């Protein structure tokens, strides 16, 4: 049996691609949008309002990561912050999806936990996750700020995001890698202002 040559990029080629997306992000992302996201989250959490976070797949893991950093700690010793991951309770996710629809699994939890003055942060590399969009629509009806963290252009989430932070790429893994940088910065800034 003859081994086939790999068509996958080399490690250095892959890292160069990641660096290129990070570089494009520094060139296209208006820092005022990130500052608006930091301010919205800081204001809500400082007032005892919840920050709801949701996403699917890898973005669900990122939603858990963000809330873990804020409930626990990022870099400083401080009080816990009211950050709630809508992607991590398997009983809620499976019961609601089985009885109703996965498209409304986050909007139902937003009804339960959301309130005026709170914030919802939704992660979607395509910007087209129906359940995140539905959650944003409910959040807006409750008087919450909606922050979309997406890939290039924001997809359908752009229309329902008060603040859109989009990474200039269409590659899911590369978008997610930049998302980690962005939400680590968000967590660091929230903590610095509230610690």
C-alpha positions in Angstrom: 0.0 0.0 0.0 1.4 3.4 -1.0 0.9 6.3 1.4 -1.0 9.2 0.0 0.6 12.7 0.2 -1.1 14.9 2.7 -3.1 17.8 1.2 -3.4 19.4 4.7 -1.3 22.6 5.2 1.9 22.3 7.2 2.0 23.4 10.8 3.8 26.6 9.9 1.3 27.2 7.1 -1.6 26.8 9.4 -0.1 29.1 12.0 0.6 31.7 9.3 -3.1 31.5 8.4 -4.1 32.1 12.0 -1.7 35.0 12.2 -3.2 36.5 9.1 -6.7 36.4 10.5 -5.5 38.0 13.7 -3.7 40.7 11.7 -6.9 41.4 9.6 -8.9 41.6 12.8 -6.6 44.2 14.2 -7.0 46.2 10.9 -10.8 45.9 10.7 -12.3 45.6 14.2 -13.2 49.1 15.5 -12.0 49.2 19.1 -15.0 51.2 20.0 -17.2 48.1 19.4 -15.2 46.1 22.0 -15.2 49.0 24.4 -19.0 49.2 24.0 -19.2 45.4 24.8 -16.9 45.8 27.8 -19.0 48.8 29.1 -22.3 47.0 28.6 -21.1 43.9 30.5 -19.4 45.9 33.2 -22.5 48.0 33.8 -24.9 45.0 33.9 -22.7 42.9 36.1 -21.9 45.8 38.4 -25.6 46.3 38.9 -26.2 42.7 39.7 -27.8 41.9 36.4 -27.0 38.7 34.5 -24.7 38.2 31.6 -26.2 35.3 29.6 -23.8 33.5 27.1 -24.7 31.0 24.5 -23.4 29.2 21.4 -23.4 25.8 19.7 -20.7 23.2 19.3 -17.2 24.8 19.8 -19.0 28.1 20.6 -20.9 26.2 23.4 -17.5 25.3 24.9 -16.5 29.0 24.5 -19.7 30.1 26.3 -18.8 27.8 29.2 -15.2 29.1 29.2 -16.4 32.7 29.3 -18.8 32.1 32.2 -16.2 30.0 34.0 -13.7 32.9 33.9 -16.3 35.4 35.2 -18.0 33.3 37.9 -14.6 32.1 39.0 -11.6 34.4 38.3 -9.6 35.4 35.3 -6.5 37.1 36.8 -7.6 38.8 40.0 -9.1 37.8 43.3 -12.6 39.2 43.4 -16.3 38.4 44.0 -18.0 36.0 41.6 -19.9 37.6 38.8 -23.4 36.7 37.6 -22.5 35.0 34.3 -24.9 32.2 33.1 -24.1 29.8 30.3 -27.2 28.8 28.4 -25.3 26.0 26.6 -24.3 23.8 29.5 -27.3 22.3 31.3 -28.0 19.0 29.5 -31.3 18.5 31.3 -32.7 21.8 30.0 -31.1 21.4 26.6 -32.4 17.9 26.0 -35.8 18.3 27.6 -36.7 21.5 25.8 -35.3 20.3 22.5 -37.1 17.0 22.7 -40.5 18.5 23.7 -40.4 21.7 21.7 -37.5 22.7 19.5 -33.7 23.2 19.6 -34.3 26.4 17.7 -35.9 27.9 20.9 -33.6 26.3 23.6 -31.7 29.5 24.3 -34.7 31.8 23.9 -36.6 29.8 26.6 -33.7 30.2 29.0 -33.5 33.9 28.2 -37.1 34.2 29.2 -36.2 32.5 32.5 -33.0 34.4 33.3 -33.1 37.6 31.3 -34.1 41.0 32.6 -34.0 44.6 31.6 -30.5 46.0 32.0 -28.9 42.6 31.5 -26.7 41.5 28.6 -26.7 38.4 26.3 -23.6 37.5 24.4 -24.0 35.0 21.6 -21.2 33.2 19.7 -21.7 31.9 16.2 -19.0 31.6 13.6 -21.6 31.9 10.8 -23.8 34.4 12.6 -26.8 32.3 11.4 -27.5 30.1 14.4 -31.3 30.1 14.7 -31.4 29.5 18.4 -29.0 32.3 19.2 -31.0 34.7 16.9 -34.2 33.7 18.7 -32.6 34.3 22.1 -31.5 37.8 20.9 -35.0 38.6 19.8 -36.4 37.6 23.3 -33.6 39.5 25.0 -34.4 42.7 23.0 -38.0 42.4 24.0 -36.9 42.3 27.7 -34.7 45.4 27.4 -31.3 43.6 27.3 -28.2 44.5 25.3 -27.3 41.9 22.6 -23.7 41.3 21.7 -22.9 39.1 18.7 -19.5 37.6 18.3 -19.3 36.1 14.8 -17.4 35.6 11.7 -17.1 38.1 8.8 -20.2 40.3 8.4 -22.2 38.8 11.3 -24.7 36.8 9.2 -28.3 37.2 10.3 -27.2 38.0 13.8 -26.0 41.4 12.6 -29.6 42.6 12.4 -30.3 41.7 16.0 -27.0 42.6 17.6 -26.7 45.9 19.4 -23.0 45.4 19.3 -21.4 43.2 16.6 -17.9 41.9 17.0 -17.1 40.0 13.8 -13.9 38.3 12.8 -12.9 38.9 9.1 -12.8 35.2 8.1 -15.1 32.4 6.8 -13.0 29.6 8.3 -14.7 28.2 11.5 -11.5 27.1 13.3 -9.7 30.4 12.5 -12.7 32.5 13.7 -12.9 30.5 16.9 -9.2 31.0 17.6 -9.6 34.8 17.3 -12.8 34.6 19.4 -10.7 33.2 22.2 -8.4 36.2 22.1 -11.4 38.6 22.0 -13.3 37.1 24.9 -10.1 36.7 27.0 -9.7 40.5 26.5 -13.4 41.0 27.4 -13.0 39.0 30.6 -9.8 40.8 31.5 -11.4 44.2 31.1 -14.6 43.3 33.0 -12.5 42.0 35.8 -10.2 45.0 35.9 -13.1 47.4 36.2 -15.1 45.4 38.7 -12.4 43.9 40.9 
